[in-house]
Amino acid sequence: MPLPTAGRGSGPFARYQETVTIVRQRDGKQTRESAAALMQSDSATFPVETDLEEGDLIEKPLPTGKTKIYRVTHVTYHTQAALPAYAKRVTAAIEPAATQLAPAVLQRVEISGLHPTVSRAAGALFANGHYSRAVFEAFRAVEHAVQEATGLTESGVPLMHRVFNPQQPMIDVARHTGRNADDERKGFQFLFAGAIAGLRNPRAHGEELADTRDEALECLALASLLLRRLPHP
């Protein structure tokens, strides 16, 4: 869904809107779209039709001519039926971004032996030495694949615990039967949730981590393993 064009709105947006740029990188491509927002130091509010995801960057122009960059760490859509139309909105928790998003690299870079989704999401970044960002994008691709497979809009660790609940799995990762299958389901629930908590989230919040090439490649291999347990069209 395209991002809305920035403009003056109604209700709570009528007086406080400012124009920001939402920057997103996926599959080695970078998109930049203007949006109307109400910006605060640790949060941002957007019209309800705004397309916003965790990991997006928000560029806010300053009166000095400089640009301040924030990273989106959590997104909430307020669309309850009981809310009047003017109160429906998208809110985001934000934090100052330590570095700008790596420049878009148009060519796709294959990483031999890994799931093609990893190459699409992180191959170009990895090849250009953006190791921490490559790890983040790989596990964001894992999260997106889980959402696509289930139709859920939840994100992060709660999504993984819900989808891979060994008692009622929405995606059954087991390749064995009996007790081995039970152990497999429990283990992969923790692998999916742990990968998001321990590998993706630290690279979305705060300073960029100084991953080495080998460390990043090992993380990408885990993302590949998880993706191979998901159903594909």
C-alpha positions as CSV (number, residue, x, y, z in Angstrom):
1,M,0.0,0.0,0.0
2,P,1.5,3.4,-0.9
3,L,2.2,5.8,1.8
4,P,-0.1,8.8,2.0
5,T,1.0,12.2,0.7
6,A,1.6,14.7,3.4
7,G,-1.0,17.2,3.9
8,R,-3.2,19.0,6.5
9,G,-5.9,16.8,8.0
10,S,-8.8,17.1,10.3
11,G,-9.4,16.4,14.0
12,P,-6.1,16.1,16.0
13,F,-4.0,16.5,12.9
14,A,-5.4,19.8,11.8
15,R,-2.9,22.0,13.7
16,Y,0.1,19.9,14.5
17,Q,1.1,18.2,11.3
18,E,4.6,18.4,9.9
19,T,6.0,16.8,6.8
20,V,8.5,14.0,7.4
21,T,10.0,11.3,5.1
22,I,9.6,7.6,5.8
23,V,12.6,5.6,4.6
24,R,12.3,1.8,4.1
25,Q,14.8,-0.7,2.8
26,R,13.7,-4.1,1.6
27,D,15.0,-6.6,-0.9
28,G,18.0,-4.4,-1.5
29,K,15.8,-1.4,-2.5
30,Q,15.2,1.8,-0.7
31,T,11.9,3.7,-0.8
32,R,11.3,7.3,0.4
33,E,7.8,8.6,0.9
34,S,6.5,11.9,2.5
35,A,4.0,11.6,5.3
36,A,2.1,13.9,7.7
37,A,3.1,13.4,11.3
38,L,2.9,14.8,14.8
39,M,6.5,14.3,16.1
40,Q,7.5,14.1,19.7
41,S,10.9,13.2,21.3
42,D,10.1,9.5,21.7
43,S,6.9,9.0,19.6
44,A,5.2,9.9,16.3
45,T,1.6,9.9,15.3
46,F,0.4,9.5,11.7
47,P,-3.0,9.4,9.9
48,V,-4.5,5.9,10.1
49,E,-3.8,5.1,6.4
50,T,0.0,5.5,6.9
51,D,2.0,2.4,6.0
52,L,4.6,2.1,8.7
53,E,6.8,-0.8,9.9
54,E,9.3,-1.4,12.7
55,G,12.8,-0.6,11.4
56,D,11.6,2.2,9.1
57,L,13.5,5.5,9.4
58,I,11.8,8.8,9.8
59,E,13.7,11.9,8.6
60,K,12.5,15.1,10.2
61,P,13.8,18.4,8.7
62,L,15.0,21.0,11.2
63,P,14.8,24.8,11.0
64,T,18.6,24.9,10.7
65,G,18.4,23.0,7.4
66,K,19.7,19.8,9.0
67,T,17.8,16.6,9.2
68,K,17.2,14.5,12.4
69,I,16.7,10.8,11.8
70,Y,14.7,8.5,14.0
71,R,14.2,4.7,13.9
72,V,10.8,3.2,14.4
73,T,10.9,0.6,17.2
74,H,7.2,-0.3,17.6
75,V,4.0,0.5,15.7
76,T,0.4,0.5,16.9
77,Y,-2.6,0.9,14.7
78,H,-5.6,2.5,16.6
79,T,-8.5,1.3,14.5
80,Q,-11.0,0.1,17.0
81,A,-14.6,0.4,15.8
82,A,-15.6,2.4,18.9
83,L,-13.2,5.2,18.0
84,P,-14.6,8.1,16.0
85,A,-13.0,8.5,12.6
86,Y,-10.8,11.5,13.6
87,A,-9.3,9.6,16.5
88,K,-8.1,6.6,14.4
89,R,-4.4,6.8,13.9
90,V,-1.0,5.1,13.8
91,T,1.4,5.7,16.6
92,A,5.1,4.7,16.6
93,A,7.7,4.5,19.4
94,I,10.8,6.1,18.0
95,E,14.4,6.7,19.0
96,P,17.3,8.7,17.4
97,A,19.0,6.6,14.8
98,A,22.7,6.2,15.3
99,T,23.5,6.1,11.6
100,Q,21.6,6.7,8.4
101,L,20.3,3.7,6.4
102,A,22.8,2.3,4.0
103,P,22.4,3.6,0.4
104,A,20.1,1.5,-1.7
105,V,21.9,-1.1,-3.8
106,L,19.9,-2.0,-6.8
107,Q,21.6,-5.3,-7.8
108,R,20.7,-8.5,-6.0
109,V,23.6,-10.4,-4.4
110,E,23.2,-14.1,-4.0
111,I,24.7,-15.7,-0.8
112,S,25.5,-19.3,-1.8
113,G,23.7,-22.0,0.2
114,L,21.3,-19.7,1.9
115,H,17.5,-19.3,1.4
116,P,16.8,-16.9,-1.5
117,T,14.8,-14.6,0.8
118,V,18.0,-14.0,2.8
119,S,19.8,-13.0,-0.4
120,R,17.0,-10.6,-1.4
121,A,16.8,-9.0,2.0
122,A,20.4,-8.9,3.0
123,G,22.7,-10.0,0.2
124,A,23.6,-6.5,-1.1
125,L,24.1,-5.1,2.4
126,F,26.3,-8.0,3.3
127,A,28.4,-7.7,0.2
128,N,28.9,-4.0,0.8
129,G,30.1,-4.5,4.4
130,H,26.9,-3.4,6.1
131,Y,26.9,-6.4,8.4
132,S,24.7,-5.3,11.2
133,R,22.1,-3.9,8.9
134,A,22.2,-7.1,6.9
135,V,21.4,-9.2,10.0
136,F,18.6,-6.9,10.9
137,E,17.0,-7.0,7.4
138,A,17.4,-10.8,7.3
139,F,15.4,-11.3,10.5
140,R,12.9,-8.6,9.5
141,A,12.3,-10.8,6.4
142,V,11.8,-13.8,8.7
143,E,9.2,-11.8,10.6
144,H,7.5,-10.6,7.4
145,A,7.4,-14.2,6.1
146,V,5.7,-15.4,9.3
147,Q,3.1,-12.6,9.0
148,E,2.5,-13.4,5.4
149,A,2.0,-17.1,6.1
150,T,-0.5,-16.5,8.9
151,G,-2.2,-13.3,8.0
152,L,-1.3,-11.8,11.4
153,T,-0.3,-8.2,11.9
154,E,1.4,-8.8,15.3
155,S,5.1,-8.5,15.4
156,G,8.2,-9.4,17.3
157,V,8.5,-12.0,20.1
158,P,4.7,-12.2,20.8
159,L,4.1,-13.1,17.1
160,M,6.6,-15.9,17.3
161,H,5.2,-17.3,20.5
162,R,1.7,-17.3,19.2
163,V,2.4,-18.8,15.8
164,F,4.8,-21.5,17.0
165,N,2.9,-22.4,20.2
166,P,3.6,-26.1,20.5
167,Q,0.1,-26.8,21.8
168,Q,-1.7,-25.0,19.0
169,P,0.8,-24.2,16.3
170,M,-0.4,-22.0,13.4
171,I,2.7,-23.2,11.5
172,D,3.8,-26.7,12.3
173,V,7.6,-26.9,11.9
174,A,7.9,-30.5,13.0
175,R,9.5,-33.0,10.7
176,H,9.3,-35.9,13.1
177,T,6.4,-37.7,15.0
178,G,5.6,-38.4,18.6
179,R,7.8,-37.0,21.3
180,N,10.5,-35.9,18.8
181,A,7.9,-33.7,17.1
182,D,6.9,-32.2,20.5
183,D,10.5,-31.3,21.2
184,E,11.0,-29.9,17.7
185,R,8.0,-27.6,18.1
186,K,9.1,-26.3,21.5
187,G,12.7,-25.8,20.3
188,F,11.7,-23.9,17.2
189,Q,9.3,-21.7,19.1
190,F,12.3,-20.5,21.1
191,L,14.6,-20.3,18.1
192,F,12.1,-18.0,16.3
193,A,11.4,-15.9,19.4
194,G,15.0,-15.8,20.4
195,A,16.3,-14.8,17.0
196,I,13.9,-11.8,17.1
197,A,14.8,-10.8,20.7
198,G,18.5,-11.5,20.6
199,L,19.5,-10.7,17.0
200,R,17.0,-8.5,15.3
201,N,15.9,-6.2,18.2
202,P,19.4,-5.1,19.4
203,R,20.1,-4.1,15.8
204,A,16.9,-2.0,15.6
205,H,17.4,-0.2,18.8
206,G,20.3,2.2,19.7
207,E,23.8,2.1,18.4
208,E,24.7,0.0,15.3
209,L,26.5,-3.2,16.4
210,A,30.0,-3.9,15.1
211,D,29.3,-7.3,13.6
212,T,32.2,-9.0,11.8
213,R,31.7,-10.6,8.5
214,D,31.8,-14.1,10.0
215,E,29.4,-13.2,12.8
216,A,27.0,-11.7,10.3
217,L,27.2,-14.8,8.0
218,E,26.4,-17.1,10.9
219,C,23.4,-15.0,11.8
220,L,22.2,-15.1,8.2
221,A,22.5,-18.8,8.2
222,L,20.2,-19.0,11.2
223,A,17.7,-16.8,9.3
224,S,17.9,-19.1,6.4
225,L,17.3,-22.2,8.6
226,L,14.1,-20.5,10.0
227,L,12.8,-19.6,6.6
228,R,13.2,-23.1,5.4
229,R,10.7,-24.3,8.1
230,L,8.0,-21.9,6.8
231,P,5.4,-22.8,4.2
232,H,6.0,-21.2,0.8
233,P,3.6,-20.6,-2.1
